[in-house]
């Protein structure tokens, strides 16, 4: 089962996804995809880790999620935007290569036996038009990956102002 939770920044995606994971399992996995860019980002990571209690198994994985065994488990992957950023930066802003590698990784985890995946992503294309070429390229990458994830998800929920709106499933 694949759930995709999407929406704008601070729309309630992560809280909704964490509550869903705890409804589905007494011991879910939390996969953090953030790269530690600087001390401010490390503080953000530390704050998020404190929000999860002992029921969670926390795994930090910047890119190769297929190295994790999700079989028979409930896992929350938070978030696609930071995960894609890692591919995008490592591939020197090459949208095609980043998209190809991210799709490949997703298919490897989606095909693991009896896994329940809850994937959090951002709808960055609904906001202000990016002012830089790199920003516009990343927005395209995010939009194409979101479409791919949604087409493969069993259920898609759009978070709007903290309210879940089911748009697929």
N, C-alpha and C positions, 0 to 999 in steps of 0.2 A: 504494500500500500504506500502510495506517495502522496503527501499533502504538500501543496505549495502555498505559502502564506506571503502575500505581497501587499504593497502599499507604500505610502510616502514616509518620509522621515518622521519619527516620533508618532506614528499612527497607531501603535499598540501591537505591532507584529510579534516582537519577541515575547512579550507577556502572554499573548494568545497562544503562541507556539509552545511555550513552556508549560502552560496549563494543559494544553492538549496532550503533550508528552506524558505528563503526570497522570492524566486520565487513562492513558493507554498502557502505562507501565509503572511499577513501583520503583524501578531502577533504570531510568533512561540514560542514554549517552548524550552528552552535549559536545558537539564538535565546533570548536572555535577556529575560524579561518583567518583571523586577523594576524597580520604581520606586525611585529613590534617596531614601529618606525622611529619612535622617540619616547622620552620619559612621560610626556602627556598621554600618549597612546597607551603606554604601560599602565598608567593610573586608571585609564578607562577600562582596560582589561581586568585589572585588580578589582575595580568596583563591580563589574559584571560577574566575576567569579564569586564574590561575596553574596550575590543575590541567589545563588544556588546552594542548596543544603546537601547533606550527606547522601541523599537518595541518588544524586547525579554522579556519573562517571565523566570527568572532564578530559577531553582530548584536544590538543592543539595541533592542527594540521593545516599548513598554509596552502598546499596545492594538491597533493596526491592522496585524495580521500579513499581511493581504491586500495590503499595499503591497510585500511581499517576493516576488520571483520564485523559487518553489520548483520550477519545471518542470525535470524531469530530474535533480533533486538529492535527496540524503538530508539531511534536516533534523531536528534534535532541538530540540523546544520545551520549555523548562524554566522555569517550570512554570505549569500552569493555575491553581493557587491564587493565585499572585501576579498573574497576568493578570486573573483575575476580580476581585481586590481593586481593581485600577485602575478597572474599570467600576463596581464597587459604590460606591467613594468618589466618583467623578466624577458618578454618578447619585444621590448623596445617599441611599444605602442602599436604592434601589428595586430589589427583586429581579426583578420582571417585565421592566423595561427593561434591566437588566444582562444577564439571561439572553437576551433577544431579540437584543441587540447582539452578545453573545459567540457565539451560535449562527450568526448571519449571517456573522460573520468566519470562523468555523470552516468553514462551507460554501464560502466563497470560496476558502480555501486548499486544502480537500479536493478541489475540482474542478479544480485546476491539473493540467496534463498531465504524466503520468509522474512525479509527485512521491512520494517516500517520506517519510512523516512519522512521527516517534517523539515521542509526546506524554507528558510526565510530569505526573501529577496526584496529589493527596493524598486519601486516604479519611478526611476529618476527622470524619465522622458515626459512626465506629466507636469513638470515644473517649468522654471525659466529655461529658455534656450541657452545652452552652454556658450560662453563667450570666447572660448579658445578652441583651436582645432583639435587638440588632444581631448578636451572635454567633450566635444561633439563626437569624436571617434569612440570614446568610452561609452557615451550614451547609446550609440548604435550597438556596440558590443553587448551592453546590458539588455537592451531591448530585444535583440535577437536571441540571447540566451534565455531571457524570460519567456519568450514565445516557445522555444524548444522545451523548456521545463514544463510549462503549462500544458503543452500538447502531450507530454508523457505522464503528467500527474493524474491521479484518480480524482482528486478534489483540489480545487483552487479557491482560496478565500482572499478577498480584497479587504484590507483593514482601512476604515475611514473614520477618523476621529475616535478611535478606540472601539468602533463597532464592526464586528465581522460580517461581511456580505459574501455569501457563497456565490461564486460565479461559474463553478463547474463541479459536477458530482452530485 
